[in-house]
Amino acid sequence: MALLLLYLLLLQLSLPFSRSQSFIGVNYGQVADNLPPPAATAKLLQSTSIQKVRLYGTDPAIIRALAGTGIGIVIGAANGDIPALASDPNFAGQWISTNVLPFYPASKIIVINVGNEVMSSKDQNLISQLLPAMKNVQNALQAASIGGKIKVSTVHSMAVLTQSDPPSSGAFDPGLGDTMKALLQFHAANGSPFMINPYPYFAYQSDPRPETLAFCLFQPNAGRVDSGTGIKYTNMFDAQVDAIHSALNAMGFKDVEIVVAETGWPYKGDPNEVGPGLDNAKAYNGNLISHLRSLVGTPLMPGKSVDTYIFALFDEDLKPGPSSERSFGLFKPDLSMTYQIDLSKNSQTPTTPTTPATPVAPVPVTPTTPTTPVTPVPKPASGWCVPKPGVSDAQLQANIDYACSQGIDCSSIQAGGTCFEPNTVAAHAAYAMNLFYQTAGRNSWDCDFRQTATLTDSNPSYGQCNYPSQSQGLKVKGATAWQALPATNAKKKLDIRSSVIIFILHFLLNLISS
């Protein structure tokens, strides 16, 4: 019996801790007339690393199709339901009886969103009814004995902030004052998340400079220093999420969980739209997924990945507005990918964001629906990644900042490190760029760095400074604020896991021998 217990415990502890990428979700909108059947969509989701789905309503066919899949489901009560939910507890009870109880727990409903972007709607009557509606839904869940299993929340746009730059100055709109504080008290009391829609895409539209595009797409850039903390941010997503964290902290609710309810990038748009494009969408969503998988976190919330729901699973062809509104889908109605990003289940270990070729800011031309050729499996490149001749120190420094912010161990080029001398930007950049290339997968696009890098067969190692020539896995270190290198907890988890295994092994062997 003891031997069996030993085997089972070791088996469980030896499973990869990252096998379930529960932080990757997707929005499943239905403002369309060409969506695939729910059953087919459920099978599609099961074939990917997507672990959570957010619905904007309560379509029973979709909820039922997801039964038994283990995929977490977020459902929503419409803004139009808020007045009745707020004024009538019986209506809330009936809502739960109709939309939750027939499906739960076979369908893994995890959150009920009451309304969408109500707090920034300027509808004071609706805003005043939001929290009473949420409380009645919470009470209805309690009455059904599932209050601790399904959380109640609501979704906000970034407009609930009046200050977000720099991230440390993040602050909620003072006009929401007491209402926002009461809402946060509800979240804190019930352990429910604060759900927000950060869109670096919209940030780029308001500041369409090339350096802003790179910052928004997780690509090499000079970074932006938070004047309040000295932290250098290398991407807009982290900056926006940390601005929310700062706003929560300023109101005394720093421990309320943040969930990104929506974020994405359209792959096409109208001629007068700035930002949409296939390359941009592929870069943003692909690098976002890699960033989440790295478990690096944000500078103010290091070592974990915020649950993030990408917008969107499919295009919604009936949506009004510019073409971009109908062009966020990761998948086509025939279930093929709109563009190739890594959502495969076998990508379970933390990885470093890849650096695709620098997308060009859109030129006003008539957009066409892109065709997606079959993407061949890339063959790993070889050799070492080094800067091209003639690259400026400013660009090389930007490459260092980017590479060292992605979870690799840059201690070798810091004072006292084996590769610190010669103390030049060019030498340090060569080491950091190569280490990024080796750990990111040794693909040709991992040695791009906005077309400032090249591969060489000549080993650049010298003296005690060794340039790795094959992937040695991510080596991550703790970091100070000025470096903006948030540490991943992956190595720590592995060390703890090893210690637990050794402890249990000794304990059970002693038990057997006695």
C-alpha positions as CSV (number, residue, x, y, z in Angstrom):
1,M,0.0,0.0,0.0
2,A,2.8,2.4,0.9
3,L,4.6,1.6,-2.4
4,L,1.4,2.3,-4.3
5,L,1.0,5.6,-2.5
6,L,4.6,6.5,-3.2
7,Y,4.1,5.8,-6.9
8,L,0.9,7.9,-7.2
9,L,2.4,10.8,-5.4
10,L,5.6,10.8,-7.5
11,L,3.5,10.5,-10.6
12,Q,1.4,13.5,-9.7
13,L,4.3,15.7,-8.6
14,S,6.3,14.8,-11.8
15,L,3.6,16.2,-14.1
16,P,4.6,19.5,-15.7
17,F,3.2,22.3,-13.6
18,S,2.4,24.3,-16.7
19,R,0.4,21.5,-18.4
20,S,-2.8,23.5,-17.9
21,Q,-2.6,26.9,-19.4
22,S,-5.6,28.2,-17.5
23,F,-4.5,31.8,-18.1
24,I,-5.3,31.7,-21.8
25,G,-9.0,32.3,-22.7
26,V,-10.9,33.5,-25.7
27,N,-14.0,35.6,-26.3
28,Y,-16.8,33.9,-28.2
29,G,-19.1,36.6,-29.7
30,Q,-22.1,35.7,-31.7
31,V,-23.1,38.8,-33.7
32,A,-22.7,36.8,-36.9
33,D,-24.7,34.6,-39.2
34,N,-21.9,32.2,-40.3
35,L,-20.6,30.7,-37.1
36,P,-19.9,26.9,-37.0
37,P,-22.1,24.6,-34.9
38,P,-21.4,24.8,-31.1
39,A,-20.3,21.1,-31.1
40,A,-17.7,21.7,-33.8
41,T,-16.5,24.8,-31.9
42,A,-16.2,22.8,-28.7
43,K,-14.0,20.2,-30.5
44,L,-11.9,23.0,-31.9
45,L,-11.3,24.5,-28.5
46,Q,-10.3,21.1,-27.1
47,S,-7.6,20.8,-29.7
48,T,-6.0,24.0,-28.5
49,S,-4.4,25.3,-25.3
50,I,-7.4,27.6,-24.7
51,Q,-8.8,26.7,-21.3
52,K,-11.5,29.3,-20.8
53,V,-14.2,30.9,-23.0
54,R,-16.1,34.1,-22.3
55,L,-19.7,34.3,-23.7
56,Y,-21.5,37.6,-23.8
57,G,-24.8,35.9,-23.1
58,T,-26.1,32.5,-22.0
59,D,-26.6,30.5,-25.3
60,P,-27.7,27.1,-24.0
61,A,-26.5,25.3,-27.1
62,I,-22.9,26.6,-26.5
63,I,-23.0,26.0,-22.8
64,R,-24.2,22.5,-23.3
65,A,-21.7,21.7,-26.1
66,L,-18.9,22.6,-23.6
67,A,-20.1,20.1,-21.0
68,G,-17.5,17.6,-20.0
69,T,-14.7,19.5,-21.7
70,G,-13.2,21.0,-18.6
71,I,-13.1,24.4,-20.3
72,G,-14.1,27.2,-18.0
73,I,-17.1,29.2,-19.1
74,V,-17.8,32.9,-18.4
75,I,-21.5,33.8,-19.1
76,G,-23.1,37.2,-19.1
77,A,-26.3,39.0,-18.1
78,A,-27.1,41.7,-20.6
79,N,-27.1,45.4,-19.6
80,G,-30.8,45.4,-20.2
81,D,-31.3,42.7,-17.5
82,I,-29.6,44.9,-14.8
83,P,-32.7,46.9,-13.7
84,A,-34.8,43.7,-13.1
85,L,-31.8,41.9,-11.5
86,A,-31.3,44.9,-9.2
87,S,-34.9,45.4,-8.1
88,D,-36.2,41.8,-7.9
89,P,-34.4,39.1,-6.1
90,N,-36.9,36.6,-7.5
91,F,-35.9,37.6,-11.0
92,A,-32.2,36.9,-10.1
93,G,-33.2,33.5,-8.7
94,Q,-35.0,32.7,-11.9
95,W,-32.1,33.9,-14.0
96,I,-29.8,31.4,-12.1
97,S,-32.4,28.6,-12.4
98,T,-32.7,29.1,-16.2
99,N,-29.1,29.9,-17.2
100,V,-26.9,28.1,-14.7
101,L,-28.5,25.2,-12.8
102,P,-29.5,23.1,-15.9
103,F,-25.9,23.0,-17.0
104,Y,-23.7,23.2,-13.9
105,P,-21.4,21.4,-13.0
106,A,-21.1,19.4,-16.2
107,S,-20.5,22.7,-18.0
108,K,-17.8,24.4,-16.0
109,I,-19.3,27.9,-15.4
110,I,-16.8,29.9,-13.5
111,V,-17.9,33.5,-13.7
112,I,-21.2,35.4,-14.3
113,N,-20.6,38.9,-15.7
114,V,-23.4,41.3,-14.9
115,G,-23.4,43.8,-17.7
116,N,-20.6,45.0,-20.0
117,E,-18.7,48.3,-19.6
118,V,-21.5,49.8,-17.5
119,M,-19.3,52.0,-15.4
120,S,-18.1,53.9,-18.4
121,S,-21.5,54.1,-20.1
122,K,-22.4,57.6,-18.5
123,D,-25.8,56.1,-17.8
124,Q,-26.1,57.1,-14.1
125,N,-29.3,55.2,-13.5
126,L,-27.7,51.9,-14.9
127,I,-24.5,52.5,-13.0
128,S,-26.4,52.9,-9.7
129,Q,-28.2,49.6,-10.3
130,L,-25.1,47.6,-11.2
131,L,-24.0,46.6,-7.7
132,P,-27.5,45.8,-6.4
133,A,-27.9,43.5,-9.4
134,M,-24.6,41.8,-8.7
135,K,-25.5,41.3,-5.1
136,N,-28.8,39.7,-6.0
137,V,-27.1,37.4,-8.4
138,Q,-24.6,36.5,-5.7
139,N,-27.4,35.8,-3.2
140,A,-29.2,33.6,-5.8
141,L,-26.0,31.6,-6.2
142,Q,-25.7,31.2,-2.4
143,A,-29.3,30.1,-2.2
144,A,-28.5,27.4,-4.8
145,S,-25.5,26.3,-2.7
146,I,-23.0,27.3,-5.4
147,G,-22.1,30.8,-4.2
148,G,-18.4,29.9,-3.5
149,K,-18.0,28.0,-6.8
150,I,-19.1,30.6,-9.4
151,K,-17.9,34.2,-9.1
152,V,-20.0,37.3,-9.9
153,S,-18.3,40.2,-11.7
154,T,-18.8,42.9,-14.4
155,V,-16.5,44.0,-17.2
156,H,-14.9,47.5,-17.5
157,S,-13.3,49.5,-20.3
158,M,-10.0,51.3,-19.7
159,A,-12.2,54.5,-19.6
160,V,-12.8,53.8,-15.8
161,L,-9.3,55.2,-15.4
162,T,-8.6,58.9,-15.6
163,Q,-4.9,58.4,-15.2
164,S,-2.8,55.5,-16.6
165,D,0.5,57.0,-17.6
166,P,2.9,56.3,-16.0
167,P,1.5,53.0,-14.7
168,S,2.3,53.8,-11.1
169,S,-0.1,56.8,-11.3
170,G,-3.1,54.7,-12.3
171,A,-6.3,56.1,-10.8
172,F,-10.0,55.5,-11.2
173,D,-12.3,58.3,-12.4
174,P,-13.1,60.3,-9.3
175,G,-16.7,60.6,-10.6
176,L,-17.1,56.9,-9.9
177,G,-15.8,57.4,-6.3
178,D,-18.2,55.7,-3.9
179,T,-19.7,53.5,-6.5
180,M,-16.3,52.0,-7.5
181,K,-15.3,51.6,-3.9
182,A,-18.5,49.7,-3.0
183,L,-17.9,47.5,-6.1
184,L,-14.4,46.7,-5.1
185,Q,-15.6,45.9,-1.6
186,F,-17.9,43.4,-3.2
187,H,-15.0,41.8,-5.1
188,A,-12.9,41.6,-2.0
189,A,-15.6,40.1,0.1
190,N,-16.5,37.5,-2.5
191,G,-13.1,36.7,-4.0
192,S,-14.3,37.7,-7.4
193,P,-12.1,39.3,-10.1
194,F,-12.0,42.8,-11.4
195,M,-12.4,42.4,-15.2
196,I,-10.9,44.9,-17.6
197,N,-10.5,45.4,-21.4
198,P,-7.0,46.7,-22.1
199,Y,-6.3,47.2,-25.8
200,P,-2.8,48.3,-26.9
201,Y,-4.3,48.5,-30.4
202,F,-6.3,51.6,-29.4
203,A,-3.3,53.0,-27.7
204,Y,-1.4,52.8,-30.9
205,Q,-4.3,54.4,-32.8
206,S,-4.0,57.4,-30.6
207,D,-0.2,57.6,-31.0
208,P,0.7,56.0,-34.4
209,R,4.5,56.3,-34.3
210,P,6.7,53.3,-35.2
211,E,8.2,53.2,-31.7
212,T,4.7,53.0,-30.3
213,L,3.8,50.1,-32.6
214,A,6.8,48.1,-31.5
215,F,5.9,48.9,-27.8
216,C,2.4,47.7,-28.4
217,L,3.4,44.5,-30.3
218,F,5.9,43.2,-27.7
219,Q,8.7,43.8,-30.1
220,P,12.2,45.3,-29.5
221,N,11.9,48.9,-28.5
222,A,13.7,51.5,-26.3
223,G,11.1,51.0,-23.5
224,R,9.3,53.6,-21.4
225,V,10.4,54.4,-17.9
226,D,7.8,55.0,-15.2
227,S,8.9,58.3,-13.7
228,G,7.3,57.3,-10.4
229,T,9.1,53.9,-9.9
230,G,12.0,53.9,-12.3
231,I,10.7,50.7,-13.8
232,K,11.3,50.4,-17.6
233,Y,8.3,48.9,-19.4
234,T,8.9,47.1,-22.7
235,N,5.3,46.6,-23.8
236,M,2.0,48.4,-23.5
237,F,0.0,45.4,-22.2
238,D,2.1,45.2,-19.0
239,A,1.8,49.0,-18.6
240,Q,-2.0,49.0,-18.9
241,V,-2.4,46.0,-16.5
242,D,-0.1,47.6,-14.0
243,A,-2.0,50.9,-14.3
244,I,-5.1,49.0,-13.2
245,H,-3.2,47.4,-10.3
246,S,-2.0,50.8,-9.2
247,A,-5.6,52.1,-9.3
248,L,-6.7,49.2,-7.2
249,N,-3.8,49.7,-4.8
250,A,-4.6,53.4,-4.4
251,M,-8.1,52.6,-3.2
252,G,-6.9,49.9,-0.8
253,F,-7.8,46.8,-2.9
254,K,-4.4,45.6,-4.2
255,D,-5.3,42.0,-3.5
256,V,-8.4,42.0,-5.8
257,E,-7.5,39.7,-8.7
258,I,-7.3,41.3,-12.2
259,V,-8.6,39.5,-15.2
260,V,-8.2,40.7,-18.7
261,A,-11.7,40.2,-20.2
262,E,-10.8,41.4,-23.7
263,T,-7.7,42.2,-25.6
264,G,-6.8,41.7,-29.3
265,W,-5.8,43.2,-32.6
266,P,-7.8,43.3,-35.9
267,Y,-6.2,41.7,-38.9
268,K,-7.7,44.1,-41.4
269,G,-9.6,47.3,-41.5
270,D,-10.8,50.2,-43.7
271,P,-8.3,52.3,-45.7
272,N,-8.5,55.2,-43.2
273,E,-7.9,53.0,-40.1
274,V,-4.5,53.1,-38.5
275,G,-3.2,49.8,-37.1
276,P,-5.2,46.9,-38.5
277,G,-3.2,44.3,-40.5
278,L,-2.4,40.6,-40.7
279,D,1.2,41.0,-39.6
280,N,0.2,43.3,-36.6
281,A,-2.5,40.9,-35.4
282,K,-0.2,37.9,-35.7
283,A,2.6,39.7,-33.9
284,Y,0.4,41.0,-31.1
285,N,-1.6,37.9,-30.3
286,G,1.4,35.5,-30.9
287,N,3.7,37.5,-28.7
288,L,1.0,38.0,-26.0
289,I,0.5,34.3,-25.8
290,S,4.3,33.8,-25.5
291,H,4.4,36.5,-22.8
292,L,1.7,34.8,-20.8
293,R,3.4,31.4,-21.2
294,S,6.7,32.8,-19.9
295,L,5.0,33.3,-16.5
296,V,7.1,36.5,-16.2
297,G,4.1,38.6,-15.2
298,T,4.2,42.3,-15.1
299,P,6.7,44.5,-13.2
300,L,4.2,45.2,-10.4
301,M,2.9,41.6,-10.4
302,P,5.8,39.4,-11.2
303,G,5.9,35.6,-11.4
304,K,2.4,34.9,-12.6
305,S,0.3,35.4,-15.6
306,V,-3.0,37.3,-15.5
307,D,-6.0,35.4,-16.9
308,T,-6.4,36.8,-20.3
309,Y,-9.3,36.4,-22.8
310,I,-8.2,37.1,-26.4
311,F,-10.7,38.9,-28.6
312,A,-12.0,36.9,-30.5
313,L,-12.6,33.3,-31.4
314,F,-14.4,34.1,-34.7
315,D,-15.2,37.2,-36.7
316,E,-18.6,38.7,-36.1
317,D,-19.8,39.7,-39.6
318,L,-23.0,41.4,-38.5
319,K,-21.3,44.0,-36.2
320,P,-21.7,47.6,-37.3
321,G,-18.9,50.1,-37.6
322,P,-15.6,50.0,-39.4
323,S,-14.2,46.8,-41.0
324,S,-11.9,46.3,-38.1
325,E,-14.8,45.6,-35.8
326,R,-15.6,42.5,-37.9
327,S,-12.0,41.3,-38.2
328,F,-10.7,40.1,-34.8
329,G,-11.3,36.4,-35.3
330,L,-8.5,33.9,-34.6
331,F,-10.4,31.3,-36.6
332,K,-12.5,31.3,-39.7
333,P,-16.0,29.7,-39.9
334,D,-14.5,26.6,-41.5
335,L,-12.4,26.2,-38.3
336,S,-9.1,27.0,-40.0
337,M,-6.8,29.7,-38.4
338,T,-7.0,33.2,-39.8
339,Y,-3.2,33.4,-39.3
340,Q,-0.7,31.1,-37.7
341,I,-0.1,31.6,-34.0
342,D,0.9,28.9,-31.5
343,L,-2.3,27.7,-29.7
344,S,-1.2,24.1,-29.7
345,K,-1.6,21.9,-26.6
346,N,2.0,20.8,-26.8
347,S,3.3,24.3,-26.1
348,Q,3.1,23.8,-22.3
349,T,6.4,24.9,-21.0
350,P,7.2,28.6,-20.5
351,T,8.7,30.1,-23.6
352,T,10.0,33.5,-24.7
353,P,8.0,35.7,-27.1
354,T,9.3,35.3,-30.6
355,T,10.1,38.4,-32.6
356,P,8.5,38.4,-36.0
357,A,9.6,40.7,-38.8
358,T,8.7,44.3,-38.0
359,P,5.3,45.1,-39.3
360,V,5.0,48.3,-41.4
361,A,2.4,50.8,-40.3
362,P,-0.6,50.5,-42.5
363,V,-0.7,52.3,-45.9
364,P,-4.1,53.5,-47.0
365,V,-5.0,50.8,-49.5
366,T,-8.2,48.9,-50.1
367,P,-8.0,45.9,-47.8
368,T,-8.7,42.4,-49.1
369,T,-9.5,39.3,-47.1
370,P,-6.2,37.6,-46.6
371,T,-5.7,34.0,-47.7
372,T,-3.9,31.8,-45.3
373,P,-1.5,29.3,-47.0
374,V,-0.5,26.2,-45.2
375,T,2.3,27.1,-43.0
376,P,5.2,24.6,-43.1
377,V,6.8,23.5,-39.9
378,P,9.8,25.8,-39.5
379,K,13.2,24.2,-39.3
380,P,15.4,25.5,-36.5
381,A,18.2,27.8,-37.6
382,S,21.7,27.2,-36.4
383,G,24.8,29.0,-35.2
384,W,24.8,32.2,-33.1
385,C,22.8,35.4,-33.3
386,V,24.8,38.6,-33.4
387,P,24.2,42.3,-34.3
388,K,24.6,43.3,-37.9
389,P,27.5,45.8,-38.6
390,G,26.7,49.4,-38.4
391,V,23.7,49.2,-36.0
392,S,23.5,52.2,-33.6
393,D,24.2,51.9,-29.9
394,A,20.6,53.2,-29.3
395,Q,19.1,50.3,-31.2
396,L,21.5,47.8,-29.6
397,Q,20.5,49.1,-26.2
398,A,16.8,48.6,-27.1
399,N,17.6,45.0,-28.1
400,I,19.3,44.4,-24.8
401,D,16.4,45.9,-22.9
402,Y,13.9,43.8,-24.9
403,A,15.8,40.5,-24.7
404,C,16.6,40.8,-20.9
405,S,12.9,41.7,-20.2
406,Q,11.7,38.3,-21.6
407,G,12.8,36.0,-18.8
408,I,16.4,35.2,-19.9
409,D,19.3,35.4,-17.4
410,C,21.4,38.5,-18.3
411,S,23.6,38.4,-15.2
412,S,26.6,37.5,-17.3
413,I,26.7,41.0,-18.9
414,Q,26.2,42.8,-15.6
415,A,29.1,44.1,-13.4
416,G,31.2,41.1,-12.3
417,G,29.6,38.8,-14.8
418,T,31.8,36.6,-17.1
419,C,30.8,38.6,-20.2
420,F,30.7,42.1,-18.7
421,E,34.1,42.9,-20.3
422,P,34.4,44.5,-22.8
423,N,31.9,46.9,-21.2
424,T,30.4,48.1,-24.5
425,V,26.8,48.2,-25.7
426,A,27.8,46.1,-28.8
427,A,29.4,43.3,-26.8
428,H,26.5,43.2,-24.3
429,A,23.9,43.2,-27.1
430,A,25.6,40.3,-28.9
431,Y,25.4,38.2,-25.8
432,A,21.8,39.1,-24.9
433,M,20.5,38.7,-28.5
434,N,22.1,35.3,-28.8
435,L,20.8,34.1,-25.5
436,F,17.3,35.2,-26.5
437,Y,17.7,33.4,-29.9
438,Q,18.9,30.2,-28.3
439,T,16.2,30.0,-25.6
440,A,13.3,31.2,-27.8
441,G,13.6,28.2,-30.1
442,R,16.5,28.9,-32.5
443,N,14.1,29.9,-35.4
444,S,15.2,32.4,-37.9
445,W,12.7,35.0,-36.7
446,D,14.1,34.7,-33.2
447,C,17.2,36.4,-34.6
448,D,15.5,39.4,-36.3
449,F,15.4,42.3,-33.7
450,R,13.8,44.7,-36.2
451,Q,16.2,43.5,-38.9
452,T,19.3,44.5,-36.8
453,A,20.6,40.9,-36.2
454,T,22.1,38.1,-38.3
455,L,23.2,34.5,-37.8
456,T,26.8,33.5,-37.9
457,D,28.7,30.1,-37.9
458,S,31.6,31.7,-36.1
459,N,31.5,31.1,-32.4
460,P,31.7,34.6,-30.7
461,S,32.8,33.1,-27.3
462,Y,36.0,34.4,-25.8
463,G,37.9,33.8,-22.6
464,Q,35.5,32.8,-19.8
465,C,32.5,34.2,-21.8
466,N,30.6,31.4,-23.4
467,Y,27.9,32.0,-26.0
468,P,25.5,29.1,-25.8
469,S,24.9,27.5,-29.2
470,Q,21.8,25.4,-28.4
471,S,18.7,25.9,-26.3
472,Q,19.5,25.4,-22.6
473,G,16.0,26.4,-21.3
474,L,15.1,29.6,-19.7
475,K,17.3,30.7,-16.9
476,V,15.6,33.5,-15.0
477,K,16.8,35.6,-12.2
478,G,15.3,38.1,-9.8
479,A,15.5,41.7,-10.8
480,T,15.6,45.1,-9.4
481,A,13.1,47.7,-10.4
482,W,15.4,49.7,-12.5
483,Q,16.2,46.7,-14.7
484,A,12.4,45.9,-15.1
485,L,13.2,42.2,-15.2
486,P,10.3,40.6,-13.3
487,A,11.4,37.1,-12.2
488,T,9.4,34.0,-13.1
489,N,8.6,31.6,-10.4
490,A,9.1,28.6,-12.7
491,K,12.5,27.6,-11.3
492,K,11.3,28.2,-7.7
493,K,8.4,25.8,-8.3
494,L,10.7,23.2,-9.7
495,D,13.0,23.5,-6.7
496,I,10.0,23.2,-4.3
497,R,8.6,20.2,-6.3
498,S,12.0,18.4,-6.1
499,S,12.2,19.1,-2.3
500,V,8.7,17.7,-1.8
501,I,9.4,14.6,-3.8
502,I,12.6,13.9,-1.8
503,F,10.8,14.5,1.5
504,I,8.0,12.1,0.6
505,L,10.4,9.5,-0.7
506,H,12.4,9.5,2.6
507,F,9.2,9.4,4.6
508,L,7.6,6.5,2.8
509,L,10.9,4.5,2.7
510,N,11.2,4.9,6.5
511,L,7.6,3.8,6.8
512,I,8.2,0.7,4.7
513,S,11.4,-0.2,6.6
514,S,9.7,0.1,10.0
